[in-house]
């Protein structure tokens, strides 16, 4: 799959108006988007202070991955229980 690049405007990031990311897989793009939304929520609630950005980004990514794994587990579990599976 070709690499795509997207821009995410984020005016609340203390002067960082736009982030750019290179994405290689659709799943990676979705997890990146969700992690960005989680991180933006932390910023908008004032939890991210100067110097702690990397910690909060890492936490956001970890939480996005946890959400993805939970969804995957639930979907596969439902498919295995479905009649005719």
Beta strands, then each sheet from edge to edge (+ up, - down):
strand 1: 4-9
strand 2: 18-23
sheet 1: 1+ 2-
end
